[in-house]
């Protein structure tokens, strides 16, 4: 893949706002789960068994499922952002594995108020955060004609 095939911009404002929407939704769901199904402990609440697994399923369905099906989570869709696979030249569609890998690294990318993610987005060749680098994906603004991934088959 050559640099002429990929053109991205950081889209930091949009990506931060989209992330806030997505993780606010996830936090809201987790909060409800903890309040209704959590077991009170000395330090707060704890989810065990099926409620904990169900919480994971909701996260997986929303973050990974939406991305694989629609190319973006709800937050990304609201800001016209799309996640594109750059793994091979045959397709731009994400695989389940790519989306899962992207989101496995969310905890690191969001560490210390998103500092690691922001630094990587601003300084990496294709404006990728750690999850994008590991999953071989990029995020583009679909309304900006200067951002693209050209496939050559």
C-alpha positions as CSV (number, residue, x, y, z in Angstrom):
1,X,0.0,0.0,0.0
2,X,1.4,3.4,-1.0
3,X,0.8,6.8,0.6
4,X,-1.0,7.9,-2.5
5,X,-3.8,5.4,-1.7
6,X,-4.6,6.8,1.7
7,X,-5.5,10.3,2.7
8,X,-6.7,11.0,6.2
9,X,-7.1,13.9,8.6
10,X,-7.1,13.8,12.4
11,X,-10.8,14.8,12.7
12,X,-10.0,15.2,16.4
13,X,-13.0,17.2,17.4
14,X,-15.4,14.9,15.7
15,X,-13.7,11.8,16.9
16,X,-13.7,13.0,20.5
17,X,-17.4,14.0,20.4
18,X,-18.3,10.7,18.8
19,X,-16.3,8.8,21.4
20,X,-18.1,10.7,24.2
21,X,-21.5,9.8,22.8
22,X,-20.6,6.1,22.4
23,X,-19.0,5.7,25.8
24,X,-21.7,7.8,27.5
25,X,-24.2,5.3,26.1
26,X,-22.0,2.4,27.3
27,X,-21.6,4.0,30.7
28,X,-25.4,4.6,31.0
29,X,-26.1,0.9,30.2
30,X,-23.4,-0.3,32.7
31,X,-24.8,2.0,35.4
32,X,-28.3,0.6,34.9
33,X,-26.9,-2.9,35.0
34,X,-25.0,-2.2,38.2
35,X,-28.0,-0.6,39.9
36,X,-30.5,-3.2,39.0
37,X,-28.4,-6.4,38.9
38,X,-25.3,-5.5,40.9
39,X,-24.5,-7.0,44.2
40,X,-23.6,-4.4,46.9
41,X,-20.1,-4.8,48.2
42,X,-17.9,-2.7,50.6
43,X,-16.7,-0.6,47.7
44,X,-19.9,-0.2,45.7
45,X,-21.6,-2.7,43.4
46,X,-20.3,-5.7,41.5
47,X,-21.8,-7.6,38.5
48,X,-21.4,-11.4,38.5
49,X,-22.6,-14.2,36.3
50,X,-25.1,-13.6,33.6
51,X,-25.5,-9.8,34.2
52,X,-21.8,-9.3,33.8
53,X,-21.8,-11.4,30.6
54,X,-24.9,-9.6,29.4
55,X,-23.1,-6.3,29.9
56,X,-20.2,-7.5,27.8
57,X,-22.7,-8.7,25.1
58,X,-24.3,-5.2,25.0
59,X,-20.8,-3.6,24.6
60,X,-19.9,-6.1,21.9
61,X,-23.1,-5.7,20.0
62,X,-23.0,-2.0,20.1
63,X,-19.3,-1.2,19.5
64,X,-18.3,-4.2,17.4
65,X,-21.7,-5.1,15.8
66,X,-22.6,-1.6,14.7
67,X,-19.1,-1.1,13.2
68,X,-19.2,-4.3,11.2
69,X,-22.8,-3.8,10.0
70,X,-22.8,0.0,9.3
71,X,-19.1,0.9,9.2
72,X,-19.5,3.1,12.3
73,X,-21.0,3.3,15.7
74,X,-23.9,5.7,16.4
75,X,-21.5,8.4,17.6
76,X,-19.4,8.1,14.5
77,X,-22.4,8.1,12.3
78,X,-23.7,11.4,13.8
79,X,-20.4,13.0,12.8
80,X,-20.1,11.4,9.4
81,X,-17.1,9.3,10.4
82,X,-16.5,5.8,9.0
83,X,-14.0,3.1,9.9
84,X,-12.3,1.7,6.9
85,X,-10.2,-1.5,6.6
86,X,-6.8,-1.1,5.0
87,X,-5.8,-4.7,5.7
88,X,-5.9,-5.7,2.0
89,X,-6.8,-4.1,-1.4
90,X,-9.9,-6.3,-1.9
91,X,-12.4,-4.6,0.5
92,X,-12.8,-1.6,2.8
93,X,-15.3,-3.4,5.0
94,X,-14.3,-4.2,8.5
95,X,-14.2,-7.8,9.7
96,X,-15.5,-8.8,13.1
97,X,-11.9,-9.5,14.2
98,X,-10.7,-6.0,13.1
99,X,-13.5,-4.2,15.0
100,X,-13.0,-6.3,18.1
101,X,-9.3,-5.6,18.1
102,X,-9.9,-1.9,17.6
103,X,-12.1,-1.8,20.7
104,X,-9.9,-4.0,22.8
105,X,-7.4,-1.1,22.8
106,X,-10.0,1.5,23.8
107,X,-9.0,1.3,27.4
108,X,-5.4,2.3,26.5
109,X,-6.5,4.9,23.9
110,X,-8.7,6.5,26.4
111,X,-6.1,6.4,29.2
112,X,-5.6,9.7,31.0
113,X,-8.5,11.5,29.3
114,X,-7.6,10.1,25.9
115,X,-4.1,11.5,25.8
116,X,-2.5,8.4,24.2
117,X,-5.2,8.3,21.5
118,X,-5.0,12.0,20.8
119,X,-1.2,11.9,20.6
120,X,-1.3,8.9,18.2
121,X,-4.0,10.4,16.0
122,X,-2.0,13.6,15.7
123,X,1.3,12.0,15.1
124,X,0.7,8.7,13.2
125,X,1.0,8.5,9.5
126,X,-2.7,7.9,8.8
127,X,-4.1,9.6,12.0
128,X,-4.6,6.2,13.7
129,X,-5.0,5.5,17.4
130,X,-3.5,2.4,18.8
131,X,-6.6,0.3,18.2
132,X,-6.6,1.4,14.5
133,X,-2.9,0.6,14.1
134,X,-3.3,-2.9,15.5
135,X,-6.5,-3.6,13.5
136,X,-5.2,-2.1,10.3
137,X,-8.1,0.4,10.0
138,X,-8.4,4.2,9.4
139,X,-11.2,6.6,10.3
140,X,-12.3,9.0,7.6
141,X,-14.8,11.8,7.4
142,X,-17.3,10.8,4.7
143,X,-18.2,14.4,3.9
144,X,-14.6,15.4,3.2
145,X,-13.7,14.5,-0.3
146,X,-10.0,14.9,0.5
147,X,-10.1,11.8,2.8
148,X,-10.1,8.4,1.1
149,X,-8.7,5.0,0.7
150,X,-8.2,4.0,-2.9
151,X,-8.4,0.3,-3.6
152,X,-6.6,-1.2,-6.6
153,X,-7.9,-4.6,-7.5
